[in-house]
Amino acid sequence: MDKELKMMLNEIINDIGRVETKLEKRFDKVEKHLDQLESEVCAVKLNNETIELLLKKINELEKRISELEKKTA
């Protein structure tokens, strides 16, 4: 009886170990995806900031062109 109990406990411990390994792999995969998403979010934010700066510069240039056109007219 004692031997059977030890065998059962060992099987349970082995099963727990396998489940733990699977979960660790899944968590690692999720963490990797989150890191990738974080990088993409940073890239999108940088692109948005760049576009905003370009739009401001375009608006400033349009104003300067309009003023120059008025002066030359």
N, CA, C and O atoms as a MOPAC input file, in Angstrom:
PM7 MOZYME 1SCF
protein

 N      0.82600 1    -1.19900 1     0.00000 1
 C      0.00000 1     0.00000 1     0.00000 1
 C      0.87000 1     1.26200 1     0.00000 1
 O      0.59900 1     2.21800 1    -0.72700 1
 N      1.89700 1     1.24500 1     0.81200 1
 C      2.79200 1     2.39300 1     0.90500 1
 C      3.49000 1     2.64200 1    -0.42700 1
 O      3.69100 1     3.78900 1    -0.82500 1
 N      3.85600 1     1.57000 1    -1.10700 1
 C      4.52400 1     1.67200 1    -2.39900 1
 C      3.58700 1     2.26500 1    -3.45000 1
 O      4.00100 1     3.08700 1    -4.26800 1
 N      2.32700 1     1.84500 1    -3.42200 1
 C      1.32400 1     2.37700 1    -4.35800 1
 C      1.10500 1     3.86200 1    -4.13700 1
 O      0.98200 1     4.63200 1    -5.08900 1
 N      1.05800 1     4.24800 1    -2.89500 1
 C      0.85000 1     5.65600 1    -2.55600 1
 C      2.01500 1     6.50100 1    -3.06700 1
 O      1.79700 1     7.58200 1    -3.61400 1
 N      3.23300 1     6.02900 1    -2.89900 1
 C      4.40300 1     6.74700 1    -3.39600 1
 C      4.37100 1     6.86200 1    -4.91200 1
 O      4.70200 1     7.90800 1    -5.47100 1
 N      3.96800 1     5.77300 1    -5.57900 1
 C      3.88200 1     5.79700 1    -7.04200 1
 C      2.84900 1     6.81500 1    -7.50500 1
 O      3.07800 1     7.56000 1    -8.45800 1
 N      1.70400 1     6.83800 1    -6.81700 1
 C      0.65300 1     7.78900 1    -7.17600 1
 C      1.13300 1     9.22200 1    -6.96600 1
 O      0.90300 1    10.09800 1    -7.80000 1
 N      1.80400 1     9.44400 1    -5.83900 1
 C      2.31400 1    10.78100 1    -5.56400 1
 C      3.34700 1    11.18800 1    -6.60100 1
 O      3.35500 1    12.33200 1    -7.05500 1
 N      4.20600 1    10.27200 1    -6.97300 1
 C      5.20200 1    10.57500 1    -8.00500 1
 C      4.54000 1    10.90600 1    -9.33600 1
 O      4.97300 1    11.82600 1   -10.03100 1
 N      3.50600 1    10.17400 1    -9.69500 1
 C      2.78400 1    10.45800 1   -10.94100 1
 C      2.13000 1    11.83000 1   -10.88200 1
 O      2.16600 1    12.59200 1   -11.84900 1
 N      1.53600 1    12.13300 1    -9.74400 1
 C      0.89900 1    13.44700 1    -9.58300 1
 C      1.94700 1    14.55000 1    -9.69100 1
 O      1.71600 1    15.55700 1   -10.36100 1
 N      3.08200 1    14.37400 1    -9.04800 1
 C      4.15400 1    15.37000 1    -9.10100 1
 C      4.66200 1    15.51400 1   -10.53400 1
 O      4.90800 1    16.62900 1   -10.99300 1
 N      4.82000 1    14.40500 1   -11.23700 1
 C      5.25500 1    14.45700 1   -12.63500 1
 C      4.24000 1    15.19900 1   -13.50500 1
 O      4.61200 1    16.00000 1   -14.36200 1
 N      2.95300 1    14.92000 1   -13.27300 1
 C      1.90400 1    15.61400 1   -14.02400 1
 C      1.94000 1    17.11800 1   -13.74400 1
 O      1.79700 1    17.93300 1   -14.65500 1
 N      2.12900 1    17.46400 1   -12.49600 1
 C      2.20500 1    18.87700 1   -12.13000 1
 C      3.40200 1    19.52300 1   -12.83000 1
 O      3.31200 1    20.65300 1   -13.31100 1
 N      4.50700 1    18.80700 1   -12.88300 1
 C      5.69300 1    19.32400 1   -13.56100 1
 C      5.44500 1    19.55300 1   -15.03800 1
 O      5.86600 1    20.57000 1   -15.58900 1
 N      4.76300 1    18.61100 1   -15.68700 1
 C      4.45300 1    18.76800 1   -17.12000 1
 C      3.52700 1    19.95700 1   -17.35100 1
 O      3.72200 1    20.73500 1   -18.28500 1
 N      2.53100 1    20.08700 1   -16.50300 1
 C      1.60200 1    21.21900 1   -16.63500 1
 C      2.35300 1    22.53200 1   -16.42800 1
 O      2.13900 1    23.50200 1   -17.15500 1
 N      3.22500 1    22.55100 1   -15.43600 1
 C      4.01000 1    23.75900 1   -15.16300 1
 C      4.87900 1    24.12900 1   -16.37000 1
 O      4.97900 1    25.30000 1   -16.73400 1
 N      5.49500 1    23.13400 1   -16.97600 1
 C      6.33400 1    23.37600 1   -18.14900 1
 C      5.51300 1    23.95100 1   -19.29400 1
 O      5.92600 1    24.91100 1   -19.94500 1
 N      4.33900 1    23.35400 1   -19.53500 1
 C      3.46600 1    23.85700 1   -20.60700 1
 C      3.04900 1    25.29600 1   -20.33500 1
 O      3.06300 1    26.13800 1   -21.23200 1
 N      2.67900 1    25.56900 1   -19.09000 1
 C      2.24900 1    26.92700 1   -18.74100 1
 C      3.39300 1    27.92500 1   -18.88600 1
 O      3.18300 1    29.04300 1   -19.35800 1
 N      4.58600 1    27.53800 1   -18.49000 1
 C      5.73500 1    28.43100 1   -18.63900 1
 C      5.97900 1    28.76100 1   -20.10900 1
 O      6.27900 1    29.90600 1   -20.44800 1
 N      5.85000 1    27.75900 1   -20.98200 1
 C      6.02500 1    28.00000 1   -22.42200 1
 C      4.97100 1    28.97200 1   -22.93100 1
 O      5.27100 1    29.88500 1   -23.70000 1
 N      3.73500 1    28.76600 1   -22.49500 1
 C      2.65900 1    29.66200 1   -22.93400 1
 C      2.88500 1    31.07700 1   -22.43100 1
 O      2.70900 1    32.04100 1   -23.17500 1
 N      3.27600 1    31.20400 1   -21.16500 1
 C      3.53400 1    32.53300 1   -20.60800 1
 C      4.68400 1    33.20800 1   -21.34000 1
 O      4.63000 1    34.40700 1   -21.61400 1
 N      5.72000 1    32.44500 1   -21.65800 1
 C      6.84000 1    33.00700 1   -22.41200 1
 C      6.38300 1    33.50900 1   -23.77100 1
 O      6.80200 1    34.57100 1   -24.23200 1
 N      5.51000 1    32.72200 1   -24.41000 1
 C      4.99000 1    33.10800 1   -25.72500 1
 C      4.15900 1    34.38800 1   -25.61800 1
 O      4.29500 1    35.29300 1   -26.44200 1
 N      3.31000 1    34.45900 1   -24.61400 1
 C      2.47500 1    35.64500 1   -24.40800 1
 C      3.35300 1    36.85600 1   -24.11400 1
 O      3.10600 1    37.94900 1   -24.62300 1
 N      4.37300 1    36.65700 1   -23.29500 1
 C      5.28200 1    37.75800 1   -22.96400 1
 C      6.00500 1    38.25600 1   -24.21800 1
 O      6.18900 1    39.46000 1   -24.39600 1
 N      6.41000 1    37.33200 1   -25.07500 1
 C      7.07900 1    37.71200 1   -26.32000 1
 C      6.14100 1    38.53600 1   -27.20000 1
 O      6.54500 1    39.54700 1   -27.77400 1
 N      4.89100 1    38.09800 1   -27.30200 1
 C      3.91300 1    38.84100 1   -28.09900 1
 C      3.66200 1    40.23100 1   -27.50800 1
 O      3.52900 1    41.20800 1   -28.24500 1
 N      3.59900 1    40.31300 1   -26.19700 1
 C      3.39900 1    41.61400 1   -25.55700 1
 C      4.57600 1    42.55000 1   -25.83400 1
 O      4.38900 1    43.74300 1   -26.07400 1
 N      5.78200 1    42.00000 1   -25.79600 1
 C      6.95700 1    42.81300 1   -26.10900 1
 C      6.89300 1    43.33300 1   -27.54700 1
 O      7.22200 1    44.48900 1   -27.81200 1
 N      6.46500 1    42.46600 1   -28.47200 1
 C      6.34200 1    42.87500 1   -29.86800 1
 C      5.28600 1    43.96400 1   -30.01900 1
 O      5.49100 1    44.94500 1   -30.73500 1
 N      4.16600 1    43.78600 1   -29.34500 1
 C      3.10300 1    44.79200 1   -29.40600 1
 C      3.57100 1    46.11600 1   -28.82700 1
 O      3.25800 1    47.18100 1   -29.35800 1
 N      4.31800 1    46.04600 1   -27.74300 1
 C      4.84400 1    47.26000 1   -27.12500 1
 C      5.75800 1    48.00400 1   -28.09600 1
 O      5.70300 1    49.22900 1   -28.20000 1
 N      6.59100 1    47.25500 1   -28.79900 1
 C      7.48500 1    47.87300 1   -29.78800 1
 C      6.68700 1    48.51500 1   -30.91100 1
 O      6.99900 1    49.62100 1   -31.35300 1
 N      5.65900 1    47.82000 1   -31.36800 1
 C      4.83000 1    48.36200 1   -32.44600 1
 C      4.09600 1    49.61300 1   -31.99400 1
 O      3.97500 1    50.56700 1   -32.76200 1
 N      3.60700 1    49.62500 1   -30.77000 1
 C      2.91100 1    50.80000 1   -30.24600 1
 C      3.86700 1    51.99000 1   -30.19800 1
 O      3.49400 1    53.10500 1   -30.56500 1
 N      5.09400 1    51.75400 1   -29.74900 1
 C      6.09000 1    52.83800 1   -29.71500 1
 C      6.37000 1    53.35500 1   -31.11900 1
 O      6.49300 1    54.56300 1   -31.32400 1
 N      6.47200 1    52.45000 1   -32.08300 1
 C      6.73200 1    52.86400 1   -33.46700 1
 C      5.57300 1    53.69300 1   -34.00800 1
 O      5.79100 1    54.69500 1   -34.69000 1
 N      4.35500 1    53.28600 1   -33.71000 1
 C      3.18000 1    54.02900 1   -34.18100 1
 C      3.13600 1    55.41600 1   -33.54300 1
 O      2.83200 1    56.40000 1   -34.21700 1
 N      3.43600 1    55.49500 1   -32.25600 1
 C      3.46000 1    56.79800 1   -31.58100 1
 C      4.50500 1    57.71200 1   -32.21600 1
 O      4.25100 1    58.89500 1   -32.44300 1
 N      5.66700 1    57.15900 1   -32.49600 1
 C      6.72800 1    57.94800 1   -33.12100 1
 C      6.29300 1    58.43000 1   -34.50600 1
 O      6.53300 1    59.58000 1   -34.87400 1
 N      5.65500 1    57.54700 1   -35.26600 1
 C      5.15000 1    57.93700 1   -36.58500 1
 C      4.11100 1    59.04300 1   -36.47000 1
 O      4.12400 1    59.99100 1   -37.25500 1
 N      3.22500 1    58.93100 1   -35.51100 1
 C      2.19500 1    59.95300 1   -35.31700 1
 C      2.81500 1    61.30100 1   -34.96100 1
 O      2.39000 1    62.34100 1   -35.46500 1
 N      3.81700 1    61.27600 1   -34.09100 1
 C      4.48400 1    62.52300 1   -33.71500 1
 C      5.18100 1    63.14300 1   -34.92000 1
 O      5.15000 1    64.35900 1   -35.11000 1
 N      5.80700 1    62.30000 1   -35.72700 1
 C      6.48900 1    62.79100 1   -36.92900 1
 C      5.49500 1    63.41100 1   -37.89500 1
 O      5.75300 1    64.47300 1   -38.46200 1
 N      4.37300 1    62.75900 1   -38.08400 1
 C      3.33600 1    63.28900 1   -38.98700 1
 C      2.81500 1    64.62500 1   -38.46500 1
 O      2.61300 1    65.56100 1   -39.23800 1
 N      2.59900 1    64.71300 1   -37.16200 1
 C      2.13000 1    65.97700 1   -36.58100 1
 C      3.13300 1    67.09900 1   -36.84000 1
 O      2.75300 1    68.20900 1   -37.21100 1
 N      4.41100 1    66.79800 1   -36.64100 1
 C      5.43900 1    67.81700 1   -36.88800 1
 C      5.45900 1    68.23100 1   -38.35900 1
 O      5.57500 1    69.41500 1   -38.67400 1
 N      5.34800 1    67.26500 1   -39.24400 1
 C      5.33300 1    67.57300 1   -40.67800 1
 C      4.12900 1    68.42700 1   -41.05400 1
 O      4.25000 1    69.37000 1   -41.83500 1
 N      2.97900 1    68.09900 1   -40.50300 1
 C      1.77300 1    68.88500 1   -40.78900 1
 C      1.92200 1    70.32000 1   -40.28600 1
 O      1.51700 1    71.26500 1   -40.96400 1
 N      2.49700 1    70.48000 1   -39.10800 1
 C      2.73100 1    71.83800 1   -38.58900 1
 C      3.66900 1    72.60700 1   -39.51100 1
 O      3.43300 1    73.77400 1   -39.82200 1
 N      4.73200 1    71.94200 1   -39.94100 1
 C      5.69700 1    72.59500 1   -40.83200 1
 C      5.03800 1    72.96800 1   -42.15600 1
 O      5.28000 1    74.05300 1   -42.68400 1
 N      4.20800 1    72.07500 1   -42.69500 1
 C      3.48800 1    72.36900 1   -43.93800 1
 C      2.59300 1    73.58000 1   -43.75200 1
 O      2.55800 1    74.46100 1   -44.61200 1
 N      1.86800 1    73.63800 1   -42.64300 1
 C      0.98900 1    74.78800 1   -42.36800 1
 C      1.78900 1    76.08400 1   -42.27300 1
 O      1.37500 1    77.11800 1   -42.79800 1
 N      2.93700 1    76.02000 1   -41.59900 1
 C      3.78000 1    77.21400 1   -41.49600 1
 C      4.25900 1    77.65800 1   -42.87700 1
 O      4.24200 1    78.84700 1   -43.19200 1
 N      4.68300 1    76.70700 1   -43.68900 1
 C      5.15500 1    77.03500 1   -45.03300 1
 C      4.03300 1    77.61100 1   -45.89700 1
 O      4.26000 1    78.54100 1   -46.67000 1
 N      2.82100 1    77.06100 1   -45.76700 1
 C      1.68600 1    77.58600 1   -46.52000 1
 C      1.40000 1    79.03300 1   -46.12500 1
 O      1.09900 1    79.86900 1   -46.97700 1
 N      1.49800 1    79.32200 1   -44.82100 1
 C      1.28300 1    80.69600 1   -44.36100 1
 C      2.34900 1    81.62900 1   -44.93700 1
 O      2.04400 1    82.73500 1   -45.38500 1
 N      3.60000 1    81.16900 1   -44.91900 1
 C      4.68100 1    81.99500 1   -45.45800 1
 C      4.49400 1    82.23100 1   -46.94800 1
 O      4.73900 1    83.33300 1   -47.43900 1
 N      4.06000 1    81.20300 1   -47.67100 1
 C      3.82600 1    81.35200 1   -49.11100 1
 C      2.70600 1    82.35500 1   -49.35500 1
 O      2.79900 1    83.20600 1   -50.23900 1
 N      1.65300 1    82.24300 1   -48.56500 1
 C      0.52500 1    83.18500 1   -48.71000 1
 C      0.98600 1    84.61900 1   -48.46000 1
 O      0.59700 1    85.52900 1   -49.19200 1
 N      1.79900 1    84.82700 1   -47.44900 1
 C      2.30200 1    86.16300 1   -47.15400 1
 C      3.18600 1    86.68400 1   -48.26900 1
 O      3.11700 1    87.85600 1   -48.63600 1
 N      4.01900 1    85.79900 1   -48.80600 1
 C      4.88400 1    86.20500 1   -49.92500 1
 C      4.06800 1    86.54700 1   -51.16200 1
 O      4.38300 1    87.50100 1   -51.87400 1
 N      3.02300 1    85.77400 1   -51.41700 1
 C      2.14600 1    86.04300 1   -52.55600 1
 C      1.46900 1    87.39800 1   -52.40400 1
 O      1.32200 1    88.14200 1   -53.37300 1
 N      1.05400 1    87.71300 1   -51.16500 1
 C      0.41200 1    89.01100 1   -50.92200 1
 C      1.39600 1    90.15500 1   -51.15800 1
 O      1.03700 1    91.19100 1   -51.71600 1
 N      2.63500 1    89.95400 1   -50.72800 1
 C      3.64400 1    91.00200 1   -50.89700 1
 C      3.98900 1    91.22500 1   -52.35500 1
 O      4.24000 1    92.35600 1   -52.77100 1
 N      4.00500 1    90.14900 1   -53.13600 1
 C      4.39000 1    90.27600 1   -54.53000 1
 C      3.21900 1    90.66700 1   -55.42700 1
 O      3.42900 1    91.05200 1   -56.57700 1
 N      2.00800 1    90.57700 1   -54.92700 1
 C      0.85100 1    90.91400 1   -55.76300 1
 C      0.62900 1    92.39100 1   -55.92700 1
 O     -0.31100 1    92.80200 1   -56.60700 1

